[in-house]
Amino acid sequence: MNTKKEKKCFIRLKIRTKNQEPRIKNQESRTKNQEPRTKNQESRAKIKDRRTKSEKLKTKNSEP
């Protein structure tokens, strides 16, 4: 039979490995979540470009 100390260590190790699993899953989901963010940033940049184009047109039209 295992001694009390050995049992405690084994239980601690078990708990540690269980706690590490969700961390890895979280990291994977974070990398997945970062992909749509970059797409959003691209679309935002496009919208900004459109705004600047419309502003440029307004300034051209206002000039005689």
Secondary structure, DSSP 8 states (H G I E B T S, - for coil): ---HHHHHHHHHHHHHHHHHHHHHHHHHHHHHHHHHHHHHHHHHHHHHHHHHHHHHHHHHHH--
